[in-house]
Amino acid sequence: MVGTKRKTIIPKAAVARILFTTGAKRVSADGVDAFTEILETITLEIGHQAARIASHSGRKTVQEGDIHLAVKK
Amino acid sequence: MVGTKRKTIIPKAAVARILFTTGAKRVSADGVDAFTEILETITLEIGHQAARIASHSGRKTVQEGDIHLAVKK
């Protein structure tokens, strides 16, 4: 598709794959879009939190513990 | 890598990309693994719920509304 730009960070194909894994027989395009958007919101929120926790601990590297702590918050 | 099998549905590269987007300067391999695992748990849970809602409504197709409802639960 010429002139179209990717707007999501999470690949939609992966999201559709997950939906099929969970037992969906068919998935509407709107459904995939909505799911991708929601996952991205959750993901970015956790990511921001984890980055903040790492930098608060004086680290430049985000580690496993930062992620777990970010999820709890 | 011969003999290794992909264990996650969500590609780890995408997860790492998201972490960098959120301001992480470096990310440990453990951090990416942990984040991927957590996202997958959340995602599969929402997916299962959405598939159940669609099938409960007598549809084979998972639609946008199913996803939104699944997220609320």
Backbone of each chain as nested JSON, in Angstrom:
{
  "chains": [
    {"id": "A", "residues": [
      {"number": 1, "name": "MET", "atoms": {"N": [0.843, -1.185, 0.0], "CA": [0.0, 0.0, 0.0], "C": [0.881, 1.238, 0.0]}},
      {"number": 2, "name": "VAL", "atoms": {"N": [0.849, 1.956, -1.085], "CA": [1.687, 3.139, -1.197], "C": [1.062, 4.276, -0.393]}},
      {"number": 3, "name": "GLY", "atoms": {"N": [1.891, 4.972, 0.326], "CA": [1.401, 6.141, 1.045], "C": [0.809, 5.84, 2.407]}},
      {"number": 4, "name": "THR", "atoms": {"N": [0.614, 4.573, 2.758], "CA": [0.102, 4.28, 4.089], "C": [1.287, 4.073, 5.025]}},
      {"number": 5, "name": "LYS", "atoms": {"N": [1.073, 4.417, 6.264], "CA": [2.143, 4.326, 7.227], "C": [1.674, 3.449, 8.376]}},
      {"number": 6, "name": "ARG", "atoms": {"N": [2.582, 2.722, 8.935], "CA": [2.236, 1.898, 10.071], "C": [1.942, 2.792, 11.264]}},
      {"number": 7, "name": "LYS", "atoms": {"N": [0.805, 2.564, 11.908], "CA": [0.449, 3.438, 13.022], "C": [0.611, 2.746, 14.368]}},
      {"number": 8, "name": "THR", "atoms": {"N": [0.715, 1.439, 14.363], "CA": [0.82, 0.72, 15.626], "C": [2.227, 0.166, 15.805]}},
      {"number": 9, "name": "ILE", "atoms": {"N": [2.609, 0.0, 17.066], "CA": [3.923, -0.575, 17.355], "C": [3.815, -2.095, 17.362]}},
      {"number": 10, "name": "ILE", "atoms": {"N": [2.718, -2.584, 17.908], "CA": [2.502, -4.029, 17.947], "C": [1.96, -4.468, 16.586]}},
      {"number": 11, "name": "PRO", "atoms": {"N": [2.584, -5.477, 15.971], "CA": [2.095, -5.925, 14.667], "C": [0.7, -6.53, 14.766]}},
      {"number": 12, "name": "LYS", "atoms": {"N": [-0.187, -6.087, 13.866], "CA": [-1.574, -6.555, 13.921], "C": [-1.695, -8.045, 13.629]}},
      {"number": 13, "name": "ALA", "atoms": {"N": [-0.785, -8.562, 12.811], "CA": [-0.817, -9.993, 12.491], "C": [-0.638, -10.827, 13.757]}},
      {"number": 14, "name": "ALA", "atoms": {"N": [0.256, -10.356, 14.653], "CA": [0.497, -11.075, 15.902], "C": [-0.755, -11.049, 16.765]}},
      {"number": 15, "name": "VAL", "atoms": {"N": [-1.431, -9.902, 16.777], "CA": [-2.649, -9.756, 17.571], "C": [-3.744, -10.691, 17.041]}},
      {"number": 16, "name": "ALA", "atoms": {"N": [-3.886, -10.741, 15.723], "CA": [-4.882, -11.623, 15.118], "C": [-4.563, -13.079, 15.46]}},
      {"number": 17, "name": "ARG", "atoms": {"N": [-3.288, -13.427, 15.409], "CA": [-2.839, -14.785, 15.729], "C": [-3.243, -15.154, 17.146]}},
      {"number": 18, "name": "ILE", "atoms": {"N": [-3.069, -14.218, 18.068], "CA": [-3.411, -14.474, 19.463], "C": [-4.904, -14.734, 19.591]}},
      {"number": 19, "name": "LEU", "atoms": {"N": [-5.698, -13.937, 18.9], "CA": [-7.151, -14.11, 18.98], "C": [-7.548, -15.496, 18.485]}},
      {"number": 20, "name": "PHE", "atoms": {"N": [-6.912, -15.953, 17.424], "CA": [-7.244, -17.285, 16.916], "C": [-6.804, -18.363, 17.9]}},
      {"number": 21, "name": "THR", "atoms": {"N": [-5.678, -18.14, 18.554], "CA": [-5.179, -19.084, 19.549], "C": [-6.183, -19.271, 20.681]}},
      {"number": 22, "name": "THR", "atoms": {"N": [-6.893, -18.188, 21.021], "CA": [-7.785, -18.239, 22.17], "C": [-9.147, -18.826, 21.828]}},
      {"number": 23, "name": "GLY", "atoms": {"N": [-9.314, -19.283, 20.62], "CA": [-10.554, -19.976, 20.292], "C": [-11.495, -19.207, 19.382]}},
      {"number": 24, "name": "ALA", "atoms": {"N": [-11.105, -18.006, 18.938], "CA": [-11.945, -17.267, 17.99], "C": [-11.905, -17.984, 16.645]}},
      {"number": 25, "name": "LYS", "atoms": {"N": [-13.064, -18.166, 16.041], "CA": [-13.099, -18.842, 14.737], "C": [-12.868, -17.837, 13.621]}},
      {"number": 26, "name": "ARG", "atoms": {"N": [-13.447, -16.661, 13.785], "CA": [-13.225, -15.572, 12.839], "C": [-13.05, -14.298, 13.643]}},
      {"number": 27, "name": "VAL", "atoms": {"N": [-12.338, -13.352, 13.105], "CA": [-12.118, -12.078, 13.796], "C": [-12.363, -10.949, 12.808]}},
      {"number": 28, "name": "SER", "atoms": {"N": [-13.148, -9.955, 13.209], "CA": [-13.388, -8.825, 12.31], "C": [-12.187, -7.89, 12.33]}},
      {"number": 29, "name": "ALA", "atoms": {"N": [-12.012, -7.141, 11.256], "CA": [-10.89, -6.204, 11.161], "C": [-10.96, -5.176, 12.295]}},
      {"number": 30, "name": "ASP", "atoms": {"N": [-12.192, -4.718, 12.58], "CA": [-12.391, -3.782, 13.686], "C": [-11.937, -4.383, 15.01]}},
      {"number": 31, "name": "GLY", "atoms": {"N": [-12.214, -5.673, 15.162], "CA": [-11.832, -6.365, 16.391], "C": [-10.326, -6.371, 16.577]}},
      {"number": 32, "name": "VAL", "atoms": {"N": [-9.617, -6.65, 15.503], "CA": [-8.155, -6.66, 15.574], "C": [-7.635, -5.266, 15.883]}},
      {"number": 33, "name": "ASP", "atoms": {"N": [-8.208, -4.252, 15.217], "CA": [-7.795, -2.868, 15.465], "C": [-7.993, -2.485, 16.925]}},
      {"number": 34, "name": "ALA", "atoms": {"N": [-9.182, -2.807, 17.447], "CA": [-9.495, -2.436, 18.824], "C": [-8.549, -3.127, 19.799]}},
      {"number": 35, "name": "PHE", "atoms": {"N": [-8.311, -4.415, 19.543], "CA": [-7.454, -5.187, 20.443], "C": [-6.021, -4.641, 20.408]}},
      {"number": 36, "name": "THR", "atoms": {"N": [-5.546, -4.338, 19.215], "CA": [-4.189, -3.809, 19.077], "C": [-4.045, -2.497, 19.85]}},
      {"number": 37, "name": "GLU", "atoms": {"N": [-5.063, -1.65, 19.71], "CA": [-5.023, -0.347, 20.369], "C": [-4.993, -0.497, 21.896]}},
      {"number": 38, "name": "ILE", "atoms": {"N": [-5.838, -1.379, 22.403], "CA": [-5.92, -1.587, 23.845], "C": [-4.615, -2.161, 24.379]}},
      {"number": 39, "name": "LEU", "atoms": {"N": [-4.083, -3.155, 23.672], "CA": [-2.823, -3.758, 24.105], "C": [-1.712, -2.734, 24.123]}},
      {"number": 40, "name": "GLU", "atoms": {"N": [-1.739, -1.848, 23.149], "CA": [-0.696, -0.85, 23.078], "C": [-0.784, 0.135, 24.234]}},
      {"number": 41, "name": "THR", "atoms": {"N": [-2.004, 0.488, 24.604], "CA": [-2.18, 1.387, 25.743], "C": [-1.618, 0.743, 27.005]}},
      {"number": 42, "name": "ILE", "atoms": {"N": [-2.0, -0.52, 27.242], "CA": [-1.521, -1.233, 28.43], "C": [0.004, -1.316, 28.413]}},
      {"number": 43, "name": "THR", "atoms": {"N": [0.521, -1.713, 27.255], "CA": [1.95, -1.95, 27.111], "C": [2.767, -0.678, 27.329]}},
      {"number": 44, "name": "LEU", "atoms": {"N": [2.315, 0.404, 26.712], "CA": [3.062, 1.653, 26.834], "C": [3.046, 2.144, 28.276]}},
      {"number": 45, "name": "GLU", "atoms": {"N": [1.917, 1.94, 28.943], "CA": [1.815, 2.37, 30.333], "C": [2.818, 1.605, 31.207]}},
      {"number": 46, "name": "ILE", "atoms": {"N": [2.849, 0.28, 31.043], "CA": [3.795, -0.537, 31.802], "C": [5.228, -0.14, 31.431]}},
      {"number": 47, "name": "GLY", "atoms": {"N": [5.469, 0.069, 30.153], "CA": [6.806, 0.421, 29.687], "C": [7.303, 1.729, 30.283]}},
      {"number": 48, "name": "HIS", "atoms": {"N": [6.439, 2.75, 30.26], "CA": [6.803, 4.05, 30.827], "C": [7.15, 3.908, 32.303]}},
      {"number": 49, "name": "GLN", "atoms": {"N": [6.285, 3.176, 33.006], "CA": [6.485, 2.967, 34.434], "C": [7.828, 2.273, 34.697]}},
      {"number": 50, "name": "ALA", "atoms": {"N": [8.105, 1.225, 33.921], "CA": [9.346, 0.457, 34.1], "C": [10.567, 1.338, 33.83]}},
      {"number": 51, "name": "ALA", "atoms": {"N": [10.484, 2.161, 32.797], "CA": [11.607, 3.052, 32.472], "C": [11.831, 4.045, 33.604]}},
      {"number": 52, "name": "ARG", "atoms": {"N": [10.72, 4.53, 34.182], "CA": [10.814, 5.484, 35.284], "C": [11.459, 4.814, 36.514]}},
      {"number": 53, "name": "ILE", "atoms": {"N": [11.056, 3.583, 36.784], "CA": [11.599, 2.851, 37.936], "C": [13.1, 2.629, 37.762]}},
      {"number": 54, "name": "ALA", "atoms": {"N": [13.497, 2.218, 36.557], "CA": [14.925, 1.973, 36.296], "C": [15.737, 3.258, 36.484]}},
      {"number": 55, "name": "SER", "atoms": {"N": [15.228, 4.344, 35.928], "CA": [15.992, 5.587, 35.998], "C": [16.009, 6.108, 37.436]}},
      {"number": 56, "name": "HIS", "atoms": {"N": [14.936, 5.84, 38.19], "CA": [14.887, 6.225, 39.598], "C": [15.938, 5.471, 40.408]}},
      {"number": 57, "name": "SER", "atoms": {"N": [16.242, 4.241, 39.984], "CA": [17.254, 3.429, 40.667], "C": [18.649, 3.739, 40.148]}},
      {"number": 58, "name": "GLY", "atoms": {"N": [18.771, 4.767, 39.33], "CA": [20.069, 5.172, 38.816], "C": [20.596, 4.268, 37.722]}},
      {"number": 59, "name": "ARG", "atoms": {"N": [19.709, 3.488, 37.109], "CA": [20.128, 2.595, 36.035], "C": [19.62, 3.092, 34.686]}},
      {"number": 60, "name": "LYS", "atoms": {"N": [20.406, 2.778, 33.667], "CA": [19.94, 3.075, 32.322], "C": [19.261, 1.847, 31.72]}},
      {"number": 61, "name": "THR", "atoms": {"N": [19.505, 0.699, 32.329], "CA": [18.97, -0.556, 31.802], "C": [17.689, -0.951, 32.523]}},
      {"number": 62, "name": "VAL", "atoms": {"N": [16.644, -1.227, 31.758], "CA": [15.406, -1.737, 32.338], "C": [15.572, -3.232, 32.57]}},
      {"number": 63, "name": "GLN", "atoms": {"N": [15.38, -3.661, 33.811], "CA": [15.575, -5.071, 34.14], "C": [14.254, -5.751, 34.477]}},
      {"number": 64, "name": "GLU", "atoms": {"N": [14.355, -7.062, 34.669], "CA": [13.176, -7.872, 34.944], "C": [12.358, -7.318, 36.117]}},
      {"number": 65, "name": "GLY", "atoms": {"N": [13.057, -6.984, 37.209], "CA": [12.38, -6.493, 38.399], "C": [11.582, -5.217, 38.149]}},
      {"number": 66, "name": "ASP", "atoms": {"N": [12.111, -4.366, 37.277], "CA": [11.422, -3.105, 36.96], "C": [10.075, -3.393, 36.307]}},
      {"number": 67, "name": "ILE", "atoms": {"N": [10.073, -4.383, 35.427], "CA": [8.851, -4.749, 34.715], "C": [7.809, -5.264, 35.709]}},
      {"number": 68, "name": "HIS", "atoms": {"N": [8.261, -6.175, 36.58], "CA": [7.323, -6.763, 37.542], "C": [6.73, -5.69, 38.457]}},
      {"number": 69, "name": "LEU", "atoms": {"N": [7.595, -4.768, 38.895], "CA": [7.136, -3.684, 39.757], "C": [6.15, -2.785, 39.008]}},
      {"number": 70, "name": "ALA", "atoms": {"N": [6.451, -2.529, 37.74], "CA": [5.596, -1.661, 36.917], "C": [4.213, -2.286, 36.734]}},
      {"number": 71, "name": "VAL", "atoms": {"N": [4.175, -3.602, 36.571], "CA": [2.9, -4.296, 36.378], "C": [2.05, -4.197, 37.635]}},
      {"number": 72, "name": "LYS", "atoms": {"N": [2.711, -4.301, 38.794], "CA": [1.971, -4.238, 40.069], "C": [1.317, -2.877, 40.26]}},
      {"number": 73, "name": "LYS", "atoms": {"N": [1.995, -1.824, 39.798], "CA": [1.448, -0.467, 39.931], "C": [0.373, -0.226, 38.941]}}
    ]},
    {"id": "B", "residues": [
      {"number": 1, "name": "MET", "atoms": {"N": [19.38, -20.545, 15.186], "CA": [19.567, -21.496, 16.288], "C": [18.852, -22.805, 15.966]}},
      {"number": 2, "name": "VAL", "atoms": {"N": [19.609, -23.827, 15.786], "CA": [19.023, -25.12, 15.44], "C": [18.421, -25.757, 16.693]}},
      {"number": 3, "name": "GLY", "atoms": {"N": [17.254, -26.281, 16.555], "CA": [16.671, -27.016, 17.669], "C": [15.911, -26.158, 18.654]}},
      {"number": 4, "name": "THR", "atoms": {"N": [15.988, -24.838, 18.506], "CA": [15.203, -24.014, 19.416], "C": [13.857, -23.715, 18.754]}},
      {"number": 5, "name": "LYS", "atoms": {"N": [12.882, -23.563, 19.593], "CA": [11.536, -23.348, 19.089], "C": [10.993, -22.066, 19.695]}},
      {"number": 6, "name": "ARG", "atoms": {"N": [10.208, -21.378, 18.929], "CA": [9.616, -20.163, 19.439], "C": [8.599, -20.522, 20.513]}},
      {"number": 7, "name": "LYS", "atoms": {"N": [8.721, -19.892, 21.657], "CA": [7.82, -20.234, 22.755], "C": [6.754, -19.176, 22.991]}},
      {"number": 8, "name": "THR", "atoms": {"N": [6.973, -17.992, 22.46], "CA": [6.012, -16.923, 22.691], "C": [5.223, -16.607, 21.422]}},
      {"number": 9, "name": "ILE", "atoms": {"N": [4.011, -16.106, 21.606], "CA": [3.2, -15.721, 20.456], "C": [3.558, -14.302, 20.035]}},
      {"number": 10, "name": "ILE", "atoms": {"N": [3.766, -13.455, 21.024], "CA": [4.139, -12.069, 20.736], "C": [5.638, -12.02, 20.43]}},
      {"number": 11, "name": "PRO", "atoms": {"N": [6.011, -11.426, 19.311], "CA": [7.436, -11.368, 18.981], "C": [8.208, -10.513, 19.974]}},
      {"number": 12, "name": "LYS", "atoms": {"N": [9.332, -11.043, 20.465], "CA": [10.111, -10.325, 21.471], "C": [10.693, -9.028, 20.929]}},
      {"number": 13, "name": "ALA", "atoms": {"N": [11.001, -9.006, 19.638], "CA": [11.564, -7.789, 19.041], "C": [10.573, -6.634, 19.174]}},
      {"number": 14, "name": "ALA", "atoms": {"N": [9.288, -6.937, 18.998], "CA": [8.261, -5.898, 19.108], "C": [8.201, -5.376, 20.538]}},
      {"number": 15, "name": "VAL", "atoms": {"N": [8.324, -6.309, 21.491], "CA": [8.278, -5.918, 22.898], "C": [9.47, -5.03, 23.244]}},
      {"number": 16, "name": "ALA", "atoms": {"N": [10.636, -5.415, 22.782], "CA": [11.832, -4.606, 23.034], "C": [11.67, -3.21, 22.428]}},
      {"number": 17, "name": "ARG", "atoms": {"N": [11.102, -3.159, 21.215], "CA": [10.871, -1.891, 20.527], "C": [9.976, -0.979, 21.357]}},
      {"number": 18, "name": "ILE", "atoms": {"N": [8.94, -1.575, 21.949], "CA": [8.018, -0.793, 22.769], "C": [8.751, -0.214, 23.968]}},
      {"number": 19, "name": "LEU", "atoms": {"N": [9.584, -1.041, 24.601], "CA": [10.311, -0.567, 25.782], "C": [11.203, 0.619, 25.424]}},
      {"number": 20, "name": "PHE", "atoms": {"N": [11.83, 0.563, 24.276], "CA": [12.69, 1.68, 23.87], "C": [11.844, 2.926, 23.573]}},
      {"number": 21, "name": "THR", "atoms": {"N": [10.661, 2.704, 23.019], "CA": [9.757, 3.82, 22.74], "C": [9.387, 4.568, 24.008]}},
      {"number": 22, "name": "THR", "atoms": {"N": [9.275, 3.819, 25.116], "CA": [8.807, 4.429, 26.355], "C": [9.927, 5.123, 27.12]}},
      {"number": 23, "name": "GLY", "atoms": {"N": [11.116, 5.153, 26.575], "CA": [12.167, 5.918, 27.212], "C": [13.268, 5.092, 27.853]}},
      {"number": 24, "name": "ALA", "atoms": {"N": [13.203, 3.765, 27.716], "CA": [14.281, 2.943, 28.249], "C": [15.518, 3.13, 27.368]}},
      {"number": 25, "name": "LYS", "atoms": {"N": [16.669, 3.305, 28.001], "CA": [17.886, 3.496, 27.212], "C": [18.497, 2.15, 26.854]}},
      {"number": 26, "name": "ARG", "atoms": {"N": [18.422, 1.235, 27.807], "CA": [18.882, -0.132, 27.567], "C": [17.879, -1.066, 28.217]}},
      {"number": 27, "name": "VAL", "atoms": {"N": [17.778, -2.266, 27.703], "CA": [16.84, -3.24, 28.268], "C": [17.564, -4.567, 28.412]}},
      {"number": 28, "name": "SER", "atoms": {"N": [17.462, -5.2, 29.577], "CA": [18.107, -6.497, 29.75], "C": [17.275, -7.586, 29.077]}},
      {"number": 29, "name": "ALA", "atoms": {"N": [17.927, -8.669, 28.699], "CA": [17.23, -9.786, 28.045], "C": [16.142, -10.343, 28.964]}},
      {"number": 30, "name": "ASP", "atoms": {"N": [16.456, -10.434, 30.262], "CA": [15.472, -10.889, 31.245], "C": [14.253, -9.982, 31.271]}},
      {"number": 31, "name": "GLY", "atoms": {"N": [14.531, -8.685, 31.131], "CA": [13.442, -7.708, 31.14], "C": [12.493, -7.927, 29.976]}},
      {"number": 32, "name": "VAL", "atoms": {"N": [13.062, -8.167, 28.806], "CA": [12.235, -8.408, 27.62], "C": [11.429, -9.698, 27.804]}},
      {"number": 33, "name": "ASP", "atoms": {"N": [12.093, -10.743, 28.317], "CA": [11.41, -12.019, 28.548], "C": [10.233, -11.839, 29.494]}},
      {"number": 34, "name": "ALA", "atoms": {"N": [10.489, -11.14, 30.596], "CA": [9.453, -10.954, 31.607], "C": [8.283, -10.165, 31.034]}},
      {"number": 35, "name": "PHE", "atoms": {"N": [8.602, -9.117, 30.298], "CA": [7.562, -8.258, 29.734], "C": [6.725, -9.035, 28.712]}},
      {"number": 36, "name": "THR", "atoms": {"N": [7.395, -9.808, 27.876], "CA": [6.692, -10.606, 26.869], "C": [5.723, -11.579, 27.54]}},
      {"number": 37, "name": "GLU", "atoms": {"N": [6.217, -12.215, 28.595], "CA": [5.395, -13.201, 29.303], "C": [4.148, -12.559, 29.914]}},
      {"number": 38, "name": "ILE", "atoms": {"N": [4.351, -11.41, 30.548], "CA": [3.239, -10.709, 31.192], "C": [2.218, -10.246, 30.16]}},
      {"number": 39, "name": "LEU", "atoms": {"N": [2.721, -9.686, 29.073], "CA": [1.809, -9.212, 28.021], "C": [1.003, -10.361, 27.455]}},
      {"number": 40, "name": "GLU", "atoms": {"N": [1.661, -11.502, 27.335], "CA": [0.972, -12.651, 26.776], "C": [-0.133, -13.146, 27.693]}},
      {"number": 41, "name": "THR", "atoms": {"N": [0.143, -13.128, 28.987], "CA": [-0.871, -13.541, 29.95], "C": [-2.092, -12.631, 29.849]}},
      {"number": 42, "name": "ILE", "atoms": {"N": [-1.842, -11.32, 29.844], "CA": [-2.936, -10.346, 29.748], "C": [-3.708, -10.558, 28.446]}},
      {"number": 43, "name": "THR", "atoms": {"N": [-2.96, -10.675, 27.368], "CA": [-3.546, -10.783, 26.033], "C": [-4.4, -12.031, 25.891]}},
      {"number": 44, "name": "LEU", "atoms": {"N": [-3.868, -13.161, 26.332], "CA": [-4.602, -14.415, 26.194], "C": [-5.884, -14.374, 27.013]}},
      {"number": 45, "name": "GLU", "atoms": {"N": [-5.79, -13.753, 28.192], "CA": [-6.968, -13.659, 29.048], "C": [-8.071, -12.853, 28.353]}},
      {"number": 46, "name": "ILE", "atoms": {"N": [-7.707, -11.697, 27.818], "CA": [-8.681, -10.865, 27.101], "C": [-9.214, -11.619, 25.885]}},
      {"number": 47, "name": "GLY", "atoms": {"N": [-8.31, -12.292, 25.171], "CA": [-8.703, -13.036, 23.982], "C": [-9.703, -14.14, 24.279]}},
      {"number": 48, "name": "HIS", "atoms": {"N": [-9.424, -14.914, 25.315], "CA": [-10.336, -15.995, 25.71], "C": [-11.71, -15.441, 26.04]}},
      {"number": 49, "name": "GLN", "atoms": {"N": [-11.695, -14.369, 26.813], "CA": [-12.94, -13.734, 27.232], "C": [-13.732, -13.248, 26.012]}},
      {"number": 50, "name": "ALA", "atoms": {"N": [-13.044, -12.609, 25.074], "CA": [-13.702, -12.077, 23.873], "C": [-14.295, -13.208, 23.031]}},
      {"number": 51, "name": "ALA", "atoms": {"N": [-13.557, -14.308, 22.915], "CA": [-14.045, -15.457, 22.14], "C": [-15.295, -16.038, 22.794]}},
      {"number": 52, "name": "ARG", "atoms": {"N": [-15.28, -16.065, 24.126], "CA": [-16.425, -16.59, 24.872], "C": [-17.655, -15.692, 24.666]}},
      {"number": 53, "name": "ILE", "atoms": {"N": [-17.424, -14.391, 24.721], "CA": [-18.519, -13.427, 24.54], "C": [-19.124, -13.559, 23.146]}},
      {"number": 54, "name": "ALA", "atoms": {"N": [-18.266, -13.673, 22.122], "CA": [-18.751, -13.805, 20.747], "C": [-19.579, -15.08, 20.587]}},
      {"number": 55, "name": "SER", "atoms": {"N": [-19.058, -16.169, 21.125], "CA": [-19.758, -17.441, 20.952], "C": [-21.055, -17.448, 21.767]}},
      {"number": 56, "name": "HIS", "atoms": {"N": [-21.059, -16.753, 22.884], "CA": [-22.267, -16.611, 23.696], "C": [-23.35, -15.849, 22.936]}},
      {"number": 57, "name": "SER", "atoms": {"N": [-22.912, -14.912, 22.087], "CA": [-23.856, -14.126, 21.282], "C": [-24.23, -14.845, 19.994]}},
      {"number": 58, "name": "GLY", "atoms": {"N": [-23.804, -16.085, 19.872], "CA": [-24.152, -16.878, 18.704], "C": [-23.353, -16.512, 17.463]}},
      {"number": 59, "name": "ARG", "atoms": {"N": [-22.233, -15.828, 17.672], "CA": [-21.393, -15.453, 16.533], "C": [-20.106, -16.253, 16.522]}},
      {"number": 60, "name": "LYS", "atoms": {"N": [-19.603, -16.473, 15.323], "CA": [-18.298, -17.113, 15.201], "C": [-17.205, -16.063, 15.077]}},
      {"number": 61, "name": "THR", "atoms": {"N": [-17.621, -14.836, 14.765], "CA": [-16.667, -13.76, 14.54], "C": [-16.509, -12.896, 15.788]}},
      {"number": 62, "name": "VAL", "atoms": {"N": [-15.279, -12.716, 16.215], "CA": [-15.005, -11.811, 17.324], "C": [-14.992, -10.386, 16.78]}},
      {"number": 63, "name": "GLN", "atoms": {"N": [-15.824, -9.533, 17.353], "CA": [-15.927, -8.157, 16.865], "C": [-15.399, -7.151, 17.883]}},
      {"number": 64, "name": "GLU", "atoms": {"N": [-15.356, -5.917, 17.445], "CA": [-14.799, -4.854, 18.277], "C": [-15.452, -4.821, 19.664]}},
      {"number": 65, "name": "GLY", "atoms": {"N": [-16.782, -4.878, 19.685], "CA": [-17.503, -4.802, 20.961], "C": [-17.123, -5.911, 21.935]}},
      {"number": 66, "name": "ASP", "atoms": {"N": [-16.853, -7.088, 21.392], "CA": [-16.453, -8.224, 22.255], "C": [-15.152, -7.92, 22.971]}},
      {"number": 67, "name": "ILE", "atoms": {"N": [-14.239, -7.319, 22.23], "CA": [-12.948, -6.981, 22.806], "C": [-13.104, -5.97, 23.931]}},
      {"number": 68, "name": "HIS", "atoms": {"N": [-13.89, -4.927, 23.659], "CA": [-14.091, -3.878, 24.66], "C": [-14.735, -4.452, 25.921]}},
      {"number": 69, "name": "LEU", "atoms": {"N": [-15.725, -5.315, 25.713], "CA": [-16.41, -5.93, 26.848], "C": [-15.434, -6.824, 27.624]}},
      {"number": 70, "name": "ALA", "atoms": {"N": [-14.605, -7.543, 26.9], "CA": [-13.643, -8.442, 27.533], "C": [-12.633, -7.673, 28.372]}},
      {"number": 71, "name": "VAL", "atoms": {"N": [-12.248, -6.503, 27.891], "CA": [-11.275, -5.692, 28.63], "C": [-11.885, -5.196, 29.934]}},
      {"number": 72, "name": "LYS", "atoms": {"N": [-13.19, -4.852, 29.881], "CA": [-13.863, -4.339, 31.089], "C": [-13.94, -5.407, 32.163]}},
      {"number": 73, "name": "LYS", "atoms": {"N": [-14.119, -6.655, 31.763], "CA": [-14.177, -7.762, 32.733], "C": [-12.802, -8.082, 33.214]}}
    ]}
  ]
}
